[in-house]
Amino acid sequence: MNVLDVGLGSLEAQLWQILFLSIRCGAALMAAPMVGGNAVPAPVRILLSLVLGYFIATWVPLPPAPAMMSLAAVLAVLQEVAVGLMLGFVLQLAFAIPLIAAEQISGTMGLAIATSIDPASGAQSGALGTFFGLVLSLLFYAIGAHLLWFDLLIESYRLLPAGAFAFGAWRAQSVVMFMGYGLATAAAIALPVVLVLLLVQVVTGLIARSAPSLNLFALGLPAGVLAGIAALIIALPVMVHQFKGVIESALDHSAALIEAP
């Protein structure tokens, strides 16, 4: 435990140390989907980052912070922001995977025009995407992934001490590779439902070809919606398992990013 001196002589240095240590936490909380959206006010996020900075300054053995208003301090602050954004952005990509899958399913079902307000961002989102996002959020908190992510954030100060390392290009490349994994996983999540809807459209086209007097739009759209809902009900347990795999992969990827090269 690091005992902070409460004397007035070293008060400025200790405040700078706490502020410097809270930069990485603040950047991570700003990018993370749990507290980075409009649901959590900015003062709350700032206060939480300062609390975490004080906790880290008290309990985690760290090298001294660089001198304030120096070039080393500016470079160290930029590195801290990069590490925090990196940890939060990986989690943000994981939460975007179900939304991409939902957009693929909604476009095939004909529900792309069914939108609702996303409580996290305050923007309009597809109804199915909002549902998938809520399922992923509930699963994220149910398995305790938020505690594991905060543990990784604290552990990053041990593995990558503040201001004492160089941000490698391989870390940025690793985040980009995780984005590719996210696109492939989103396609795998939406694949069963999209295949069912494709089969329904083929059958509808054959029926319309054999009976031209039938109204294709009156027959195809309700059939696609009903088949899509039925396929979602059947495939939902598998999707929940895939959501859990996405969360575990994001945490493993975050743990790999904070490891020393």
C-alpha positions in Angstrom: 0.0 0.0 0.0 1.3 3.4 -0.9 0.6 5.9 1.9 -0.1 9.4 0.4 1.4 12.3 2.3 -1.3 14.8 3.4 1.2 17.6 3.9 0.7 20.8 1.9 4.3 20.7 0.6 3.7 17.6 -1.6 0.0 18.2 -2.3 0.6 19.5 -5.8 2.7 16.5 -6.8 0.2 14.0 -5.3 -2.7 15.7 -7.1 -0.8 15.5 -10.4 -0.1 11.8 -9.7 -3.7 11.1 -9.1 -4.8 13.1 -12.2 -2.1 11.4 -14.3 -3.2 7.9 -13.2 -6.9 8.8 -13.9 -6.3 9.6 -17.5 -6.2 6.0 -18.7 -9.3 5.2 -16.6 -11.1 8.2 -18.0 -10.3 7.3 -21.6 -11.4 3.7 -21.1 -14.6 4.7 -19.4 -15.3 7.2 -22.2 -14.9 4.5 -24.9 -16.5 1.6 -23.0 -20.2 0.9 -23.8 -21.3 0.4 -20.1 -20.7 4.0 -18.9 -19.6 5.7 -22.2 -23.0 6.4 -23.5 -25.5 9.1 -22.8 -27.1 7.1 -19.9 -24.2 8.1 -17.6 -23.5 11.8 -17.2 -20.0 13.1 -17.9 -19.4 14.3 -14.3 -20.1 10.8 -13.0 -17.6 9.3 -15.4 -15.0 12.0 -14.4 -15.6 11.3 -10.7 -15.3 7.5 -11.2 -12.0 7.9 -13.1 -10.6 10.1 -10.3 -11.7 7.6 -7.7 -10.0 4.8 -9.7 -6.9 7.0 -10.0 -6.7 7.5 -6.3 -7.2 3.8 -5.7 -4.4 2.9 -8.1 -2.1 5.5 -6.6 -2.7 4.0 -3.2 -2.6 0.3 -3.8 -0.6 -0.3 -7.0 3.2 0.1 -6.9 4.1 2.4 -9.8 7.1 4.4 -10.9 6.9 8.2 -10.2 5.0 10.2 -12.7 6.9 12.5 -15.1 7.3 16.1 -14.2 4.3 18.2 -14.9 4.5 20.6 -17.9 7.3 18.6 -19.5 7.6 16.9 -22.9 7.8 13.5 -21.2 4.5 14.3 -19.4 2.8 15.2 -22.7 4.0 12.0 -24.4 3.0 10.0 -21.4 -0.5 11.5 -21.4 -1.0 10.6 -25.1 0.1 7.1 -24.3 -2.3 6.8 -21.4 -5.2 8.1 -23.6 -4.2 5.5 -26.3 -4.2 2.6 -23.9 -7.5 3.6 -22.3 -9.2 4.1 -25.6 -7.8 0.8 -26.8 -9.3 -1.1 -23.9 -12.7 0.6 -24.2 -12.8 0.4 -28.0 -12.4 -3.4 -28.0 -15.4 -3.7 -25.7 -17.3 -1.2 -27.9 -16.6 -3.4 -31.0 -17.9 -6.4 -29.1 -21.2 -4.7 -28.4 -21.5 -3.7 -32.0 -21.3 -7.2 -33.3 -25.0 -8.1 -32.4 -26.1 -4.8 -33.9 -24.5 -5.7 -37.2 -26.1 -9.1 -37.1 -29.5 -7.6 -36.3 -29.2 -5.2 -39.3 -28.6 -8.1 -41.6 -31.6 -10.0 -40.3 -33.9 -6.9 -40.3 -33.0 -6.1 -43.8 -33.9 -9.6 -45.0 -37.1 -9.7 -42.9 -38.3 -6.3 -44.1 -38.1 -4.8 -40.6 -35.4 -2.2 -41.5 -38.0 0.6 -41.1 -38.9 -0.6 -37.6 -36.7 1.7 -35.4 -36.5 2.7 -31.8 -34.4 5.0 -29.7 -31.2 3.3 -28.4 -31.0 4.1 -24.7 -27.1 4.0 -24.8 -26.5 6.4 -27.6 -29.8 8.3 -27.8 -29.9 7.7 -31.6 -32.4 5.7 -33.6 -31.6 2.1 -34.0 -33.4 -1.0 -35.4 -35.9 -2.6 -33.1 -34.1 -6.0 -33.5 -30.8 -4.4 -32.9 -32.0 -2.8 -29.6 -33.3 -6.2 -28.5 -29.9 -7.9 -29.3 -28.1 -5.0 -27.5 -30.2 -5.5 -24.4 -29.7 -9.3 -24.4 -25.9 -8.8 -24.7 -25.9 -6.1 -21.9 -27.8 -8.4 -19.6 -25.5 -11.3 -20.4 -22.5 -9.1 -19.9 -23.5 -8.2 -16.4 -24.9 -11.6 -15.5 -21.6 -13.4 -16.1 -19.6 -10.7 -14.2 -17.7 -9.6 -17.3 -17.8 -5.9 -16.1 -15.8 -6.9 -13.0 -13.3 -8.8 -15.2 -13.0 -5.7 -17.4 -12.3 -3.4 -14.5 -9.8 -5.9 -13.1 -8.0 -5.8 -16.5 -8.0 -2.0 -16.4 -6.4 -2.1 -13.0 -4.0 -4.8 -14.0 -2.9 -2.8 -17.0 -1.1 -0.4 -14.6 1.1 -3.3 -13.4 1.9 -4.7 -16.8 2.1 -1.4 -18.7 3.1 1.2 -16.1 1.9 4.7 -16.6 4.4 6.7 -18.6 7.0 3.9 -18.7 6.4 2.1 -22.0 6.1 2.8 -25.7 2.8 2.2 -27.5 3.6 -0.5 -30.1 2.0 -0.6 -33.5 1.1 -4.3 -33.1 -1.5 -3.2 -30.5 -3.3 -1.0 -33.0 -3.1 -3.8 -35.6 -4.5 -6.2 -33.1 -7.6 -4.0 -32.6 -8.1 -3.9 -36.3 -7.9 -7.7 -36.5 -10.5 -7.9 -33.8 -12.8 -5.7 -36.0 -12.4 -8.4 -38.7 -13.3 -11.1 -36.2 -16.4 -9.0 -35.3 -17.6 -8.9 -38.9 -17.2 -12.6 -39.3 -19.0 -13.3 -36.0 -21.9 -11.0 -36.9 -22.3 -12.9 -40.2 -22.2 -16.3 -38.3 -24.9 -15.0 -35.8 -27.2 -13.9 -38.6 -26.6 -16.8 -41.0 -29.3 -19.3 -39.7 -32.1 -16.7 -39.9 -30.9 -15.3 -43.2 -30.8 -18.8 -44.7 -34.4 -19.5 -43.6 -35.5 -16.2 -45.0 -33.7 -16.9 -48.3 -35.6 -20.2 -48.5 -38.9 -18.4 -47.9 -38.2 -15.9 -50.6 -37.3 -18.7 -53.1 -40.5 -20.5 -52.2 -42.5 -17.3 -52.6 -40.9 -16.6 -55.9 -41.8 -20.1 -57.2 -45.4 -19.7 -56.0 -45.6 -16.3 -57.7 -44.1 -17.8 -60.9 -46.6 -20.6 -61.0 -49.6 -18.4 -60.1 -49.0 -14.9 -61.5 -52.4 -13.7 -60.3 -51.2 -13.8 -56.7 -50.1 -10.5 -55.1 -46.4 -11.1 -54.4 -46.0 -8.3 -51.9 -49.1 -9.3 -49.9 -47.9 -12.9 -49.7 -44.1 -12.5 -49.4 -43.8 -9.8 -46.7 -46.0 -11.5 -44.0 -44.4 -14.9 -44.8 -40.9 -13.5 -44.4 -41.8 -11.8 -41.1 -43.4 -14.9 -39.7 -40.6 -17.1 -40.8 -38.0 -14.7 -39.4 -39.7 -14.6 -36.0 -40.0 -18.3 -35.9 -36.3 -18.7 -36.9 -35.3 -16.2 -34.2 -37.2 -18.1 -31.5 -35.5 -21.3 -32.5 -32.0 -19.9 -33.0 -32.1 -17.6 -29.9 -30.4 -20.1 -27.5 -27.6 -20.6 -30.0 -27.3 -16.8 -30.4 -27.0 -16.3 -26.7 -24.2 -18.8 -26.6 -22.5 -16.9 -29.4 -23.0 -13.6 -27.5 -21.2 -15.2 -24.6 -18.4 -16.2 -26.8 -18.1 -12.6 -28.1 -17.8 -11.3 -24.6 -15.2 -13.9 -23.6 -13.2 -13.2 -26.8 -13.3 -9.4 -26.1 -12.0 -9.9 -22.6 -9.3 -12.3 -23.8 -8.3 -9.8 -26.5 -8.1 -7.0 -24.0 -5.9 -9.1 -21.8 -3.6 -9.8 -24.7 -3.4 -6.1 -25.5 -2.0 -5.2 -22.1 0.6 -7.9 -22.1 4.2 -6.8 -22.6 5.6 -7.6 -26.1 
